[in-house]
Amino acid sequence: MPRITLTGTLICVPDDVDIVTEALPAHVEASRAEPGCLDFEITQSGDDPCVFHVREAFSDAAAFEAHQARTRGSEWWQKTAHIPRDYRIEGL
């Protein structure tokens, strides 16, 4: 079965930590409800509160691409687009 995974980090400045933590629950909930979402976790580092570890898995490329499109139109993206991300995508 094809599987697309994304892993990595979102690294913000201290002033953006509250923005991320406030927007995160709705983003996670919406992502987990998407068709083809197998796993979706974003967790704040215990060592550095500015670092968030991201782990996503989708059943196929179409589900992953639909997630990306939905995200780009979301409140999450409006609030966090300026924050650097370091992601690795496998399976595409």
C-alpha positions as CSV (number, residue, x, y, z in Angstrom):
1,M,0.0,0.0,0.0
2,P,1.4,3.4,-0.9
3,R,2.1,5.6,2.1
4,I,3.3,9.2,2.2
5,T,5.0,10.3,5.3
6,L,6.2,13.7,6.4
7,T,8.5,14.2,9.4
8,G,10.5,17.1,10.7
9,T,10.3,20.3,12.7
10,L,8.6,23.6,12.9
11,I,10.9,26.1,14.6
12,C,9.5,29.4,15.8
13,V,10.8,32.4,17.8
14,P,9.6,32.8,21.4
15,D,7.1,35.4,20.4
16,D,5.3,32.9,18.1
17,V,5.0,30.0,20.6
18,D,1.6,31.1,21.8
19,I,0.4,31.5,18.2
20,V,1.4,27.9,17.4
21,T,0.0,26.4,20.6
22,E,-3.3,28.3,20.3
23,A,-3.9,27.3,16.6
24,L,-2.5,23.8,16.9
25,P,-5.5,21.9,18.4
26,A,-7.9,22.9,15.6
27,H,-5.3,22.1,12.9
28,V,-4.6,18.7,14.4
29,E,-8.3,17.9,14.7
30,A,-9.1,18.9,11.1
31,S,-6.1,17.1,9.7
32,R,-6.9,13.8,11.5
33,A,-10.5,14.0,10.1
34,E,-9.3,14.1,6.5
35,P,-9.8,11.1,4.3
36,G,-6.6,9.1,4.0
37,C,-5.0,10.5,7.2
38,L,-3.3,7.6,8.9
39,D,-1.3,9.5,11.6
40,F,-1.0,13.2,12.5
41,E,1.1,14.4,15.4
42,I,2.7,17.7,16.3
43,T,4.3,17.8,19.7
44,Q,6.2,20.6,21.4
45,S,9.8,19.7,22.4
46,G,10.5,19.2,26.0
47,D,13.9,20.7,25.6
48,D,13.1,23.8,23.6
49,P,9.5,25.2,23.6
50,C,10.2,26.9,20.2
51,V,10.6,23.5,18.5
52,F,7.6,21.4,17.4
53,H,8.1,17.9,16.1
54,V,5.8,17.0,13.2
55,R,4.8,13.5,12.1
56,E,2.2,12.9,9.4
57,A,1.2,9.8,7.4
58,F,-1.3,9.6,4.6
59,S,-2.6,6.6,2.6
60,D,-1.5,7.9,-0.8
61,A,-0.3,11.0,-2.7
62,A,-3.9,12.2,-3.4
63,A,-4.7,12.3,0.3
64,F,-1.4,14.0,1.1
65,E,-1.9,16.6,-1.6
66,A,-5.5,17.2,-0.5
67,H,-4.2,17.8,3.0
68,Q,-1.6,20.3,1.7
69,A,-4.3,22.2,-0.2
70,R,-6.7,22.3,2.7
71,T,-3.9,23.5,5.0
72,R,-2.9,26.3,2.7
73,G,-6.4,27.7,3.0
74,S,-6.7,27.3,6.7
75,E,-6.5,29.6,9.7
76,W,-3.4,27.6,10.8
77,W,-1.6,28.6,7.6
78,Q,-2.6,32.2,7.9
79,K,-1.2,32.3,11.4
80,T,2.0,30.2,10.9
81,A,3.1,30.5,7.3
82,H,6.0,32.7,8.3
83,I,7.4,30.1,10.6
84,P,10.3,28.0,9.2
85,R,9.7,24.4,8.7
86,D,12.3,21.6,8.1
87,Y,10.4,18.6,6.6
88,R,11.3,15.4,4.9
89,I,8.6,13.8,2.7
90,E,8.9,10.1,1.8
91,G,6.8,8.1,-0.6
92,L,5.9,10.7,-3.2
